[in-house]
Amino acid sequence: MSEDTAPRRRIVQVHAPTSDNSHYIPVVSAKPGITIRAVLLGGYTFACDTHWLDNRTFPHVEPAEICQGCLEKRRRRWKGYLGGWLPGKCRRCIVEITADAARNCPALFNGKQELRGRVLALSRIGKAINAPVRAEFGPPPPKDGIKNLPDPFSVATALYRLWGLESEDVDAGSAPDQVGEWTAWPRGPTPGAGKEGGGSNG
């Protein structure tokens, strides 16, 4: 092809970035020596029992005869997940909550309280990678700050993608549709009314 007939390269100019259609939303959890702070986006939360396999979390599935975690006799651990926003990185995230931290932070489960815009801090109480987790709320946000947050997203759908599941693999009937409710309580006493405190988890 001669230079005269070769197609000319050109740059296509766009006037605004396209909407964020990225399907990958990372899960953030407490790490030793690091405090994770995320702004909650609201929407319902998702919770299920999980197994630790190959250095990552996988959901427990029923029947247990087909659950890889059960087949390998791995312990079941309750985990809760909330949609969040990482201000420093300007990106959405899924905030992972452990069982004891959830039980001891009653404000997380107050269905009458809107969680959107609340800053949730997660930290490990100790240097071990599996040290108990503390969950604490910051002060309520100004109304103007909430207006600038991204819209809530489906935490369940984002988790399905991370775990390689189809939506029909999850019991849709267990999904709550009110802010502050969970698909299942952690084992043990149900959190009651109380001050917004910190929690810990093993």
Secondary structure as GFF3:
##gff-version 3
##sequence-region A 1 202
A	DSSP	beta_strand	27	28	.	.	.	ID=ss1
A	DSSP	beta_strand	36	40	.	.	.	ID=ss2
A	DSSP	beta_strand	46	53	.	.	.	ID=ss3
A	DSSP	beta_strand	56	59	.	.	.	ID=ss4
A	DSSP	three_ten_helix	64	66	.	.	.	ID=ss5
A	DSSP	alpha_helix	68	71	.	.	.	ID=ss6
A	DSSP	beta_strand	77	86	.	.	.	ID=ss7
A	DSSP	beta_strand	91	98	.	.	.	ID=ss8
A	DSSP	alpha_helix	99	103	.	.	.	ID=ss9
A	DSSP	three_ten_helix	106	109	.	.	.	ID=ss10
A	DSSP	beta_strand	119	124	.	.	.	ID=ss11
A	DSSP	beta_strand	133	137	.	.	.	ID=ss12
A	DSSP	alpha_helix	143	147	.	.	.	ID=ss13
A	DSSP	alpha_helix	155	163	.	.	.	ID=ss14
A	DSSP	three_ten_helix	167	169	.	.	.	ID=ss15
A	DSSP	three_ten_helix	172	174	.	.	.	ID=ss16
###
